[in-house]
Amino acid sequence: MTTNLLEGITKQLTPEMIQHVSASVGETPAHTQKAVDGAIPTLLAGLMHLSSLENGPARLVNLINHRNYGRLLNNLSGLLDEGNTAQVLTASGRDILGTLFAGKLNAVSELIATASGVTSASASSLLSLTAPVVLGVLERVRAAQGLNAARFATLLVGQKDDVSRLVPAGLAGVLGLSSIADLGAGPAGTATEMTPDSARSATAGPVRGESALKRWRWPVLAVGALGLIYFLVGRDTGGTQSLVVEWVPAATPAVAEVTLPGGAALSLQEGSFNYNVAKFLADTTGATVPKTFVFDRLDFDPGTTRLTTESVQTVKDLSAILQAYPATDVRLDGYADGGGSVEESKKSSLDRAAAVQEALIRGGISATRMTAAGYGQEYPPASSGAEDGPAKNWSLELVVVKK
């Protein structure tokens, strides 16, 4: 059976939802519908273009798996009615648009605005709201059909003829193509299958829990090596042998002296959260935003939004980094486990993000440079029965939205 992605996506955006969205952006329902009708094929064209780049199929799957977009479709109309959730949905959409169109986003928005009669600002907002819906449908289609990255990219590019008839005029030029017919014709690269967790690493910075894996990797290898030694020495050699092993502490990541603009210097472990943030902000070779980093060494006292002593130092170092790069704007995204009600987990995740935001403000960072969002259990990072308990079973991310 042929899969019609355009039809599947359009069904998610009902006339009632268009009516609601039109009021939020200050446009007529007719113009809003026309803009959304242009946004959907535009987003699909952007995804096809991404799939044609180097390692394109894998990058495509990475983007789709970045968040549990498919879950959004379960209560899409309800999400749009909730103020904070609608803002979170829009913020996720902006991240997607940044990946697909980067510095060309304004031009893409202008094309949709011209074709539909809405303002450029409204076109941008509608693109942001539509993008997570598009990825949610694609995520469900890929999961239902069990497609690997290469086959999924083929399915997507197979919709090219339908998409080419509906995209706004001029999109091919904005994407650097001579014609929409050229979509998907570039080097596809290596189609590496990604799991949802590994996908987050490539698209949104470190995977939740990555720092813990790094901390335990060398001790685990050391124990494994000792076990191998015992096995080899204990084999039948014709006599009794004993083995005395002196325990050698596992290697820890090297500490690097990071000098910031302005002369401030920080001692940071290589590969740590703050080290990666500082390295990214210092990169002048055109590294794109948004870029997501997962906090490590950041914990709260159980049942509170009070940072632990070690966590205070993490935020203090981050404050120094952000002070050294005053043009940088960030967003703090909080997550909570699946325990408790939806409202409770949203409040908990937002409170913790806000607590770090307040700590950064006390550290000298302007409130105008930061926003905080709470996702609650919409994208659960871990099981609520995690061994470390509620104090550990959460996640906080820093998203660099401007550098």
Secondary structure, DSSP 4 states (H G I P E B T S, - for coil): ----HHHHHHHHS-HHHHHHHHHHHT--HHHHHHHHHHHHHHHHHHHHHHHTSTTHHHHHHHHHHTTTHHHHGGGHHHHHHSHHHHHHHHHHHHHHHHHHHGGGHHHHHHHHHHHHS--HHHHHHHHHHHHHHHHHHHHHHHHHHT--HHHHHHHHHTTHHHHHHHSPTTHHHHTT-S-GGGTT-S---------HHHHHHHHHSSPTTHHHHHHHHHHHHHHHHHHHHHHHHTS--SS---------PPP-PPEEEEEPTTS-EEEEETTSHHHHHHHHHH--S---S-EEEE--S--B-TTSSPBPHHHHHHHHHHHHHHHH-TT-EEEEEEEE-S-S-HHHHHHHHHHHHHHHHHHHHHTT--GGGEEEEE-TTSS--S-TT-TT-TTTSEEEEEEEEE-
